[in-house]
């Protein structure tokens, strides 16, 4: 089966391509570097020829409110239009758990707008809602640091390994369209500040983590359930401690400036 992965060279997309190709599918990574631009439409007709599924794990190059909204709306409209013309039978998109509960975030508003376009399209779809990635814990701490103190709201938090996200997205791609969404999260739920504290301790980082109910998450106030699934969710296999043990001596990727995750 030919599956085109938009954003197929990113953190999640590259893993999805590897998984699908290992399963015997023809997974094609598509990005501006490969001549496919979802904002202009360049290369879309060619790459979608013969494709049965499109996986969209792309992300905006800018996280300014207006720019990120324009990116997701323009990119998604173009993708869906070209998919319709090519006869693509399944559109899979990666989104964020709780996006609709954080309207003060321009990035979250943009993801909600993206989902609305997908749901209104004639293309059958599956939306995968993921919690924040383990890979962004240090960068989240960095963004929340003032004078060597890290202020984090002590709300529910249930992050997940990027590898587990990729497995879930790949599985959705080869399954029947749900015309709905699934939620995925890590196997452990703890206060947000505790995850950050564990991350810094594992890295021998001396910054003090402050449980601050007023702390904002990239400009957004949080309630207890803002960032976690509120119903049944599929749980990743990788525990935070397992991930930390492998990652402590490696450099973490940068988190987006005003969002919770990237593709």
C-alpha positions as CSV (number, residue, x, y, z in Angstrom):
1,X,0.0,0.0,0.0
2,X,1.3,3.4,-0.9
3,X,1.2,5.8,2.1
4,X,2.4,9.4,1.7
5,X,3.8,10.9,5.0
6,X,3.6,14.7,5.0
7,X,6.3,15.8,7.3
8,X,8.0,12.5,6.8
9,X,11.5,13.7,7.7
10,X,10.6,15.0,11.2
11,X,10.7,13.5,14.7
12,X,7.5,11.5,14.2
13,X,7.3,11.3,10.5
14,X,10.7,9.7,10.0
15,X,9.8,7.0,12.5
16,X,6.4,6.4,10.8
17,X,8.1,6.0,7.4
18,X,10.6,3.4,8.9
19,X,7.8,1.4,10.6
20,X,5.6,1.3,7.5
21,X,8.4,0.4,5.1
22,X,9.5,-2.4,7.5
23,X,5.9,-3.8,7.3
24,X,6.2,-4.0,3.5
25,X,4.3,-0.8,2.6
26,X,5.5,1.9,0.2
27,X,5.9,4.8,2.6
28,X,6.9,8.0,0.9
29,X,8.2,10.9,3.0
30,X,7.1,14.2,1.6
31,X,8.3,17.7,2.6
32,X,9.5,20.9,1.0
33,X,13.0,19.4,0.8
34,X,11.6,16.6,-1.4
35,X,9.7,19.0,-3.6
36,X,6.3,18.7,-1.9
37,X,4.9,22.0,-0.5
38,X,1.5,21.8,1.1
39,X,1.2,25.6,1.3
40,X,1.6,26.1,-2.4
41,X,0.4,22.7,-3.6
42,X,3.7,22.1,-5.5
43,X,4.4,18.4,-5.9
44,X,1.2,17.2,-4.3
45,X,-0.5,15.9,-7.4
46,X,2.6,13.9,-8.3
47,X,3.4,12.4,-4.9
48,X,-0.3,11.5,-4.3
49,X,-0.6,9.6,-7.5
50,X,-1.5,6.0,-6.6
51,X,-1.6,6.7,-2.8
52,X,-4.2,5.0,-0.7
53,X,-3.4,6.8,2.5
54,X,-2.0,10.2,3.5
55,X,-0.5,10.7,7.0
56,X,-0.1,14.4,8.0
57,X,2.4,14.9,10.8
58,X,3.7,18.2,9.5
59,X,4.2,21.3,11.6
60,X,4.3,25.1,11.1
61,X,7.7,26.7,10.8
62,X,6.4,29.6,12.8
63,X,4.4,29.5,16.0
64,X,3.2,33.1,15.9
65,X,-0.6,33.0,16.3
66,X,-1.6,34.2,12.8
67,X,1.2,32.3,11.1
68,X,0.4,29.0,12.7
69,X,-3.3,29.3,11.9
70,X,-2.6,30.2,8.3
71,X,-0.2,27.2,8.0
72,X,-2.6,24.6,9.3
73,X,-5.6,25.9,7.4
74,X,-3.8,26.4,4.1
75,X,-1.9,23.1,4.3
76,X,-4.9,21.1,5.3
77,X,-7.2,22.6,2.7
78,X,-4.7,21.9,0.0
79,X,-4.0,18.4,1.1
80,X,-7.7,17.4,1.3
81,X,-8.4,18.9,-2.1
82,X,-5.5,17.1,-3.8
83,X,-6.4,13.9,-1.9
84,X,-10.0,14.1,-3.2
85,X,-8.7,14.5,-6.8
86,X,-6.3,11.6,-6.4
87,X,-8.9,9.3,-4.8
88,X,-7.1,8.9,-1.5
89,X,-9.2,6.8,0.8
90,X,-7.8,7.7,4.3
91,X,-6.4,10.9,5.8
92,X,-4.6,10.4,9.1
93,X,-3.6,13.5,11.2
94,X,-1.6,13.8,14.4
95,X,-3.1,16.3,16.8
96,X,-2.9,17.1,20.6
97,X,-4.9,15.8,23.6
98,X,-6.8,18.7,25.1
99,X,-6.3,21.2,22.2
100,X,-9.9,22.3,22.4
101,X,-9.5,22.9,26.1
102,X,-6.8,25.5,25.7
103,X,-8.3,28.3,23.6
104,X,-5.8,30.9,24.9
105,X,-3.1,29.2,22.9
106,X,-2.9,30.3,19.3
107,X,-1.2,27.0,18.4
108,X,-4.0,25.0,20.0
109,X,-6.6,27.1,18.2
110,X,-4.9,26.3,14.9
111,X,-4.9,22.6,15.6
112,X,-8.6,22.7,16.4
113,X,-9.2,24.6,13.1
114,X,-7.2,21.9,11.3
115,X,-9.3,19.2,12.8
116,X,-12.5,21.0,11.8
117,X,-11.4,21.0,8.1
118,X,-10.7,17.3,8.3
119,X,-14.0,16.5,9.8
120,X,-15.9,18.5,7.2
121,X,-14.1,17.0,4.3
122,X,-15.4,14.1,2.2
123,X,-12.1,12.2,2.7
124,X,-12.4,9.4,5.3
125,X,-10.1,10.2,8.3
126,X,-8.6,9.2,11.6
127,X,-7.2,11.8,14.0
128,X,-4.7,10.7,16.6
129,X,-4.6,12.9,19.7
130,X,-1.3,12.5,21.5
131,X,-0.1,13.9,24.8
132,X,3.2,15.8,25.1
133,X,6.4,13.9,24.2
134,X,9.1,12.8,26.6
135,X,11.5,14.3,24.2
136,X,10.4,17.9,25.1
137,X,10.7,17.7,28.9
138,X,14.0,19.6,29.1
139,X,12.9,22.2,26.6
140,X,9.7,22.8,28.5
141,X,11.7,23.3,31.6
142,X,14.0,25.7,29.8
143,X,11.0,27.8,28.7
144,X,9.6,27.9,32.2
145,X,12.8,28.9,33.9
146,X,13.3,32.3,35.6
147,X,16.5,32.9,37.7
148,X,17.3,29.2,37.9
149,X,13.8,28.3,39.2
150,X,11.4,26.3,37.0
151,X,7.8,27.2,37.6
152,X,5.4,24.4,36.5
153,X,1.7,24.1,37.3
154,X,1.1,20.9,39.4
155,X,-1.6,19.6,37.1
156,X,-2.2,16.2,35.6
157,X,0.5,15.2,33.0
158,X,0.8,12.0,31.1
159,X,3.6,12.3,28.4
160,X,4.5,9.7,25.9
161,X,7.6,8.6,24.0
162,X,7.8,9.8,20.4
163,X,8.5,6.2,19.3
164,X,5.1,5.1,20.8
165,X,3.4,8.0,19.0
166,X,4.9,6.8,15.8
167,X,3.7,3.3,16.3
168,X,0.2,4.5,16.9
169,X,0.1,6.7,13.9
170,X,1.5,3.9,11.7
171,X,-1.1,1.5,13.0
172,X,-3.9,4.1,12.3
173,X,-2.5,4.4,8.7
174,X,-3.0,0.8,7.9
175,X,-6.3,0.4,9.7
176,X,-9.8,1.4,8.4
177,X,-10.7,5.1,8.8
178,X,-12.5,5.8,12.0
179,X,-14.1,9.1,10.9
180,X,-13.3,10.0,14.5
181,X,-10.3,10.2,16.8
182,X,-8.3,8.2,19.2
183,X,-6.3,9.4,22.2
184,X,-2.8,8.1,23.1
185,X,-0.8,8.8,26.2
186,X,2.1,7.5,28.3
187,X,1.6,4.7,30.8
188,X,2.1,7.0,33.9
189,X,0.2,10.0,35.1
190,X,1.8,12.3,37.6
191,X,1.8,16.0,38.4
192,X,3.5,18.0,35.6
193,X,6.1,19.4,38.0
194,X,7.1,15.9,39.1
195,X,7.9,14.9,35.5
196,X,10.0,18.0,35.1
197,X,11.8,17.4,38.4
198,X,12.6,13.9,37.5
199,X,14.0,15.0,34.1
200,X,16.3,17.6,35.6
201,X,17.4,15.2,38.4
202,X,18.3,12.6,35.8
203,X,20.4,15.2,34.0
204,X,22.1,16.4,37.2
205,X,20.5,19.8,36.6
206,X,20.5,21.8,39.8
207,X,17.5,24.1,38.9
208,X,14.8,24.1,41.5
209,X,11.3,23.1,40.2
210,X,8.5,25.1,41.8
211,X,5.0,23.7,41.9
212,X,3.2,27.0,40.9
213,X,-0.6,26.8,40.3
214,X,-0.3,30.1,38.5
215,X,2.4,29.1,36.1
216,X,1.5,29.2,32.4
217,X,2.3,26.6,29.8
218,X,3.6,28.5,26.8
219,X,1.2,31.4,27.8
220,X,-1.8,29.3,28.7
221,X,-3.3,28.7,32.1
222,X,-3.8,25.0,33.0
223,X,-6.4,23.2,34.9
224,X,-6.1,19.7,36.4
225,X,-7.2,17.9,33.2
226,X,-6.0,20.4,30.5
227,X,-3.2,18.1,29.1
228,X,-4.4,14.6,29.9
229,X,-7.0,12.3,28.4
230,X,-10.4,12.5,30.1
231,X,-11.7,9.1,28.9
232,X,-10.2,5.9,27.6
233,X,-6.8,6.3,25.9
234,X,-4.4,3.9,24.3
235,X,-1.2,3.8,26.5
236,X,2.3,3.7,25.1
237,X,4.6,0.8,26.1
238,X,7.6,3.0,27.1
239,X,7.8,4.2,30.7
240,X,9.4,7.5,31.5
241,X,12.1,5.9,33.5
242,X,13.0,3.6,30.6
243,X,13.2,6.5,28.3
244,X,15.2,8.6,30.7
245,X,17.8,5.8,31.1
246,X,18.5,5.9,27.4
247,X,18.3,9.7,26.9
248,X,20.0,11.2,29.8
249,X,23.3,11.6,28.0
250,X,21.8,12.7,24.7
251,X,20.8,16.2,23.6
252,X,17.0,16.7,23.6
253,X,15.4,18.2,20.5
254,X,14.0,21.7,20.8
255,X,10.4,22.2,21.7
256,X,8.2,24.6,19.8
257,X,8.2,28.1,21.2
258,X,4.4,28.2,21.9
259,X,3.1,24.7,21.5
260,X,3.4,21.3,23.1
261,X,4.8,19.1,20.4
262,X,6.0,18.8,16.9
263,X,5.8,16.2,14.2
